[in-house]
Amino acid sequence: MTQVDKFKSKGSLNSKRKPKTFGHEAFDVLFDVPPRKKGAKGPPRSLNRRHNSFTFSNALLLRPKSVVLVLEMIKANDKAIREALKGLPRPYDDDFGDYEFPDPGNANRALVILDIAVIKTLGDSDTTSLLKLEPWAVEAGIQRYGKRYMHPADKAAIARHTKKLDEIYEDWTAWPSLPLPEPPQPKRPKGPSFEEQKFKPGQSGNSKGRPPKPKFDVPYPFLNETGLMEIDGQIYRLTRSQAFLRMIATATFSPDSSLPQTTAKLMMDITKERWQRPPTELPKYGERTPGQMDFSGCMEFLFMARKLNRMRACRRMVIQPWLVEMALDGLSEEPPLSLIEQKIVVEATRTPWKVKWPSYWEAAIPSRRKAAE
């Protein structure tokens, strides 16, 4: 026996399991029941699966009651998936939730350091805080806004985020201690080291693997089973519900169809619900309702700040350079800021190389070339 025959005898190529195919005929979408050997006892199918198989096979024969039942099953599955997706976080939700100041690189700390904003506590029992703009910063922003028309609802929103004289605010010293600067790390060569690339004992292949898809509890999971289907000479991977909808759509709208109008209505409802998207899913930049502004939106409306990466989870707010210059000129002490505070202000500035920093400034200012890199 040659080496090639030995290789073939192991069955490395022939032993690969062929993918489950639906084929190009409608009846190939039926449940796959593998043939059993004589005398072999396989696991018995449950009564529910037998009922689903019987209903699905009758629906493929275009029997009206079975078709309506399967379409209602598909509609129930889609509804369960939509309900499960409501609780998942979306990367495009424009709600910063950054009032607890977890990130020193965000603009909130720098706003308080530069006396552009103050901290207002909601209550003794509540640990969360809000930011309020100083009146001088609001006046500067309105002056920067110019003679453009401002909606009365926007004016009310700006007044809502402005500091009031009769409210109680916290002092800068009552804030949690700032983090110490990290010590400089020794330079290391690019890429992972040899020890990091080695497989650990009992480990092989891709250690991280492909991220799992979100699993949803649907009432009829057999409709989400996937398979290959040939459409116009091309092979596509479809779920059982997609293949069934494709077949029923052709049969429903044909002139000699015997299916009732309720089938067409169910088909249209399922297609509409699958394709329609909530209005907040794909927001367009610049479209907003007057008066509906949070603190960061108010600052951006007055050209005082800018949101970076607004559609991603790493989004943050940065201060415009003209406001940083005006705030630094208003600080009376010399030097009023420590080195840590200076680094926080530099990180929270949009284009720090455009700012005219005072003579006492010690923090490193990144150049425009480094920022582009």
PyMOL commands that set and color helices and strands:
alter all, ss='L'
color gray80, all
select helices_A, chain A and resi 3-10+26-29+47-60+64-86+107-113+135-145+152-160+172-174+194-197+221-224+240-252+261-275+295-301+321-330+339-347+352-354+368-372
alter helices_A, ss='H'
color red, helices_A
select strands_A, chain A and resi 117-121+129-133+226-231+234-239+305-308+316-319
alter strands_A, ss='S'
color yellow, strands_A
deselect
rebuild
show_as cartoon
